[in-house]
Every structure is written in C-alpha cells, then in structure tokens.
Amino acid sequence: MIWTPIVEADLTEPALGVIATSVLASSGRRLDIPLFLAYRGLPDAAVDRLNRLIRTADALYSQRRFGLFDGLAGLGWVTEHLARMLGFDSTGLNADTDAALLGELERGAWRGDFDWATGLAGLGVYFRERLPAQAAQHGLKLVEAHLAGRNASRPQMEGAVWRSHELNRAWQTGQQTDSRARARQFLETALTAPLAENGFLSGPAGTGLVLLAASSPAEPKWDRLVGLS
C-alpha cells in the first residue's frame, strides 16, 4: 500500500514535541509508550521502556492479567512488534508469554471474557502477531476453538483523534473516498483539545501515534492492535 500523509508534518510537529517530552518524563508503565517512542524515531528510548515493561511480566502473570490492552498478551504483542521493527530477536523474550497463554488455553473450557481488549480475542491478536512461530499457530487454533463461532468485535476507540485515524485508514485503503477531508477535520479538533491522561492508546502516546500516522508517508502497523490493519 502507498500511504500518503493527510496533513503536513509541520502542523503536527509542535504537538508531537510536547507529547514526546511528556512521555519521556513519565514514569508510567503503559504499553503504548514504547510503541510511540519507536515510531517517533527514538529506538533507544523505546527499548529502555520496553525492558522496564518486560520486568513486570511475572507480576502480570501472578495477577492473572492476560489481556491485550493491559496484560501479558499486550506486552508480548508490543515486544514482537518492536522486535521486527527495530531488528532484535524476540524468541527468548516471548517464549514465556507463549507458554503462559497456551497454558491458559489448554486448561479446558474458557471461563474468562471473550472481548478484544481484556479477553480471549486479544490472545488471538497476540498470536497472529507472532506468526509464523509454531506456538502462535497452535495458539490461534486454540483461540478459534474456544470462540466456537462467537464474534469478537474490535474495540471502539473514543475521541476525535481516533475518529480521524479511522477515517484516514478508510481513505488510504479506498474504502471511503470522501473521508480524507473529514479525517483532517477531526484531526484539527484533536490538535486543539486537551490531551487525555489515561487509558491504553487513548492517552498522549496514543494521540502521538495517530498524529504520526497522519503526517508520515510510512504506513503504520501498530493499529493492528485495534483491528484497523
């Protein structure tokens, strides 16, 4: 796909500078932070933040937090995504995540949630990112069996910045040929609105990722997390 910016980079740069400064100063352990830093072109900072998150894996497991947006599946997804983007080996890093999630899927009938953000569907998103690894193929088969025909809709992200990105993606893929102007309108609204503080992909780092996608000639891949690519 040829990805075309919908706004000039100098329009988003002031906001991106503020977001980068804020994120670098933050001590928050949010999965979207290393994603934003990597796409912003700060690989060393991204890896540093990712390493901090990896050190929380044991705690996530003990708390039985397996979800895509706030648990082991999300940590594994970000690790895999950045490994491929930045060129490091994720095999050892995600081996424990594979084992933990497969262990849950092999226990018997699935007793947890089925949703994308915190439940079973999110585990499928993680394993899809890990393909063609053998563990990922096995994990996807288990997820499909547990879903048993249920539909798990992708999460609906709130706010002008996300509406802008959805419309931008629709325009880039030719699904809505009139959506570019609407995407720009929502982006202009987002640029003048106060930054949200909380929520995976709905705080500053998420806003930064959307702004980068709107002003860069490179197609974003991170939005596979929310089912947009």
C-alpha positions in Angstrom: 0.0 0.0 0.0 1.1 3.6 -0.8 0.5 5.6 2.4 0.0 9.3 1.8 0.1 11.9 4.6 -3.2 13.8 5.1 -1.6 16.8 6.8 1.8 18.5 6.6 4.3 17.4 9.2 4.9 20.9 10.5 1.3 21.1 11.6 1.6 18.1 13.9 5.3 18.7 15.0 4.5 21.1 17.9 2.1 18.6 19.4 4.4 15.7 18.8 7.2 17.5 20.5 5.1 18.2 23.6 4.0 14.6 23.7 7.5 13.2 23.3 8.7 15.4 26.2 5.8 14.3 28.4 6.2 10.6 27.6 10.0 10.6 28.2 9.5 12.3 31.6 6.7 10.0 32.6 7.3 7.0 34.9 4.1 5.3 33.7 4.2 1.7 32.7 2.0 1.9 29.7 2.3 -0.5 26.7 1.7 2.3 24.2 4.7 4.3 25.4 7.5 2.2 23.7 5.3 2.0 20.6 5.1 5.8 20.3 8.8 6.2 21.0 9.8 3.7 18.3 7.5 5.3 15.7 8.8 8.7 16.8 12.3 7.6 15.8 13.7 7.1 19.3 14.6 3.4 19.3 16.9 3.5 22.3 14.2 5.1 24.5 11.7 2.7 23.1 13.8 -0.4 24.0 14.5 1.1 27.5 10.8 1.5 28.2 10.1 -2.0 26.8 12.7 -3.5 29.1 11.0 -1.9 32.1 7.7 -3.4 31.0 9.2 -6.8 30.5 10.4 -6.8 34.1 6.7 -6.6 35.1 5.8 -9.9 33.3 6.0 -12.1 36.4 3.6 -9.7 38.3 1.2 -9.7 35.4 1.1 -13.5 35.4 0.6 -13.7 39.1 -2.3 -11.3 38.9 -3.7 -13.3 36.0 -3.7 -10.3 33.7 -3.5 -11.9 30.3 -5.3 -9.2 28.2 -4.1 -7.4 25.1 -4.5 -3.9 26.5 -3.2 -4.3 30.0 -1.7 -7.8 30.4 0.7 -10.4 29.1 -0.8 -10.6 25.6 -0.3 -6.9 25.2 3.3 -7.0 26.5 4.0 -9.9 24.1 2.4 -8.1 21.2 4.5 -4.9 21.7 7.6 -6.9 22.2 7.1 -8.8 19.0 6.1 -5.7 17.0 9.1 -3.7 18.2 11.5 -6.7 17.6 10.5 -6.8 14.0 10.5 -3.0 13.6 13.9 -2.4 15.3 15.6 -5.7 14.4 16.2 -7.6 17.6 15.3 -11.2 18.4 12.1 -11.7 20.4 12.3 -15.5 20.5 13.5 -15.8 24.1 11.6 -12.7 25.2 8.2 -14.1 24.2 8.8 -17.8 24.9 7.5 -17.4 28.4 4.5 -15.4 27.2 3.7 -18.1 24.7 3.9 -20.8 27.4 1.7 -18.8 29.8 -1.0 -18.1 27.3 -1.0 -21.6 25.9 -1.3 -23.0 29.4 -4.4 -20.9 30.0 -5.9 -22.0 26.7 -5.2 -25.7 27.3 -6.9 -25.8 30.8 -10.3 -26.8 29.4 -13.3 -24.7 28.6 -12.6 -21.0 28.5 -14.0 -19.3 31.6 -12.8 -15.7 31.1 -14.0 -12.9 28.9 -14.2 -13.1 25.2 -13.6 -9.5 24.3 -10.7 -8.0 22.4 -9.2 -5.7 25.0 -9.0 -8.0 28.0 -10.2 -11.4 26.9 -9.9 -14.3 24.6 -10.0 -12.4 21.3 -7.0 -10.4 22.4 -4.9 -13.5 22.9 -5.7 -14.3 19.2 -4.4 -10.8 18.2 -1.1 -11.6 20.1 -0.7 -15.0 18.4 -1.4 -13.5 15.0 1.4 -11.0 15.5 3.7 -13.9 16.4 3.1 -15.9 13.2 4.7 -18.0 11.7 6.0 -19.3 15.0 4.7 -22.8 15.8 3.4 -21.7 19.2 1.4 -19.0 17.5 -0.2 -21.4 15.0 -1.2 -23.7 17.9 -2.4 -20.7 20.0 -4.6 -19.4 17.1 -6.2 -22.9 16.7 -7.0 -23.0 20.4 -8.4 -19.5 20.4 -10.6 -20.3 17.4 -11.9 -23.5 19.2 -12.7 -21.6 22.4 -14.5 -18.8 20.5 -16.7 -21.5 18.8 -18.2 -19.2 16.3 -18.6 -16.2 18.6 -17.8 -12.8 17.0 -15.5 -10.5 19.0 -15.8 -7.0 17.6 -12.7 -4.8 17.5 -12.7 -2.2 20.2 -14.3 1.2 19.5 -11.8 3.9 20.5 -13.3 7.2 21.6 -12.5 10.8 20.7 -11.7 13.0 17.7 -8.2 11.7 17.4 -9.4 8.1 16.9 -12.2 9.1 14.6 -9.6 10.9 12.5 -7.4 7.8 12.3 -10.3 5.5 11.4 -11.2 7.8 8.6 -7.6 8.2 7.5 -7.3 4.4 7.3 -10.5 4.1 5.4 -9.3 6.7 2.9 -5.9 5.1 2.5 -7.4 1.7 1.7 -10.0 3.2 -0.7 -13.0 2.1 1.4 -14.3 5.7 1.8 -13.0 8.0 -1.0 -14.5 11.1 0.7 -13.1 10.5 4.2 -9.8 12.4 3.8 -11.4 15.8 4.4 -13.3 14.5 7.4 -10.2 12.9 8.8 -8.4 16.3 8.6 -11.3 18.0 10.4 -11.3 15.6 13.3 -7.5 15.9 13.5 -7.7 19.7 13.7 -10.2 19.2 16.6 -7.9 16.8 18.3 -4.9 19.2 17.9 -6.7 21.9 19.9 -8.2 19.6 22.6 -6.5 18.8 25.9 -4.6 15.6 25.9 -6.3 12.7 27.6 -4.3 11.3 30.6 -5.4 7.7 30.9 -6.3 4.6 29.0 -4.2 2.4 26.7 -3.9 4.1 23.3 -6.2 6.9 24.4 -3.6 9.0 26.3 -0.7 11.1 25.0 1.2 8.2 23.4 -1.9 7.0 21.5 -2.6 10.6 20.3 1.1 10.8 19.2 0.8 7.6 17.2 -2.3 8.9 15.4 -0.6 12.3 14.6 2.5 10.5 13.3 0.3 8.3 11.0 -1.5 11.4 9.7 1.7 13.3 8.8 4.1 10.5 7.7 4.5 8.7 4.3 5.0 5.4 6.1 2.0 3.2 6.7 1.6 2.5 10.5 1.5 -1.2 11.6 0.7 -0.6 15.2 -3.1 -0.2 14.5 -3.3 -4.0 14.1 -3.8 -3.8 17.9 -7.2 -2.3 17.3 -8.1 -4.2 14.1 -7.6 -1.4 11.7 -4.9 -3.0 9.5 
